[in-house]
Amino acid sequence: MLCLRLEVPIAIDCEMVGVGLNEDALARVSIVDKKGEVLYDKYVKPEEPVTDYRTKVSGIRPENLANGWYNGH
């Protein structure tokens, strides 16, 4: 679990991939500070099989998610 106590601006970016017939799933979370220094950057393995990696937009490839964090039930 990430717990940050910051008093400076940060930016959060999430990359999504396609799953199922026409749904989105989280595949990457990145957090940077106002200087662009990475505070957090993790790949997330979707629970459902990925049908579209959207690599041209997301930069996500199958090998990125192979060892991604997974919170399956």
VEXDREN-2710 file (C-alpha; in Angstrom, 1 decimal):
% VEXDREN-2710
k/r/px/py/pz
1/MET/0.0/0.0/0.0
2/LEU/1.3/3.4/-0.9
3/CYS/1.0/6.1/1.7
4/LEU/2.5/9.5/0.9
5/ARG/2.4/12.6/3.0
6/LEU/3.2/15.4/0.6
7/GLU/2.9/19.1/0.6
8/VAL/4.0/19.6/-3.0
9/PRO/2.0/19.2/-6.2
10/ILE/2.0/15.7/-7.8
11/ALA/0.7/14.3/-11.0
12/ILE/-1.0/10.9/-11.4
13/ASP/-1.3/9.1/-14.7
14/CYS/-3.1/5.8/-15.3
15/GLU/-2.8/3.7/-18.5
16/MET/-5.7/1.5/-19.5
17/VAL/-5.9/-1.6/-21.7
18/GLY/-8.9/-3.2/-23.3
19/VAL/-10.5/-6.3/-21.7
20/GLY/-13.6/-8.3/-22.6
21/LEU/-15.7/-7.1/-25.5
22/ASN/-15.5/-3.3/-25.0
23/GLU/-14.3/-2.6/-21.5
24/ASP/-11.3/-0.8/-19.9
25/ALA/-9.0/-2.1/-17.2
26/LEU/-6.1/-0.4/-15.3
27/ALA/-2.7/-1.5/-16.5
28/ARG/-0.3/1.1/-15.0
29/VAL/-0.2/3.8/-12.4
30/SER/2.5/6.5/-12.3
31/ILE/2.9/9.3/-9.8
32/VAL/5.5/12.1/-10.2
33/ASP/6.3/15.2/-8.2
34/LYS/6.5/18.7/-9.6
35/LYS/10.1/18.1/-10.7
36/GLY/9.1/15.1/-12.7
37/GLU/10.8/12.7/-10.3
38/VAL/9.0/9.3/-10.1
39/LEU/7.3/8.6/-6.7
40/TYR/5.5/5.5/-7.8
41/ASP/5.3/3.5/-11.0
42/LYS/3.7/0.1/-11.1
43/TYR/2.1/-2.2/-13.7
44/VAL/-1.2/-3.8/-12.8
45/LYS/-2.3/-7.1/-14.2
46/PRO/-6.0/-7.0/-15.0
47/GLU/-8.2/-9.8/-13.7
48/GLU/-9.7/-10.4/-17.1
49/PRO/-7.6/-11.4/-20.2
50/VAL/-6.4/-8.4/-22.2
51/THR/-7.9/-8.1/-25.6
52/ASP/-6.2/-4.8/-26.6
53/TYR/-3.0/-3.6/-25.2
54/ARG/-3.3/-0.2/-26.9
55/THR/0.5/-0.1/-27.2
56/LYS/0.6/2.9/-29.6
57/VAL/-1.2/5.0/-26.9
58/SER/-0.4/3.3/-23.6
59/GLY/3.1/1.9/-24.3
60/ILE/1.9/-1.3/-22.6
61/ARG/3.1/-4.6/-23.9
62/PRO/2.3/-8.2/-22.8
63/GLU/5.6/-8.6/-21.1
64/ASN/5.0/-5.5/-18.9
65/LEU/1.9/-7.1/-17.4
66/ALA/3.3/-10.6/-17.0
67/ASN/4.7/-9.8/-13.5
68/GLY/2.3/-6.9/-12.8
69/TRP/0.7/-6.5/-9.4
70/TYR/-2.6/-8.4/-9.1
71/ASN/-5.3/-8.2/-6.5
72/GLY/-7.4/-11.1/-7.5
73/HIS/-10.2/-12.5/-5.4
END
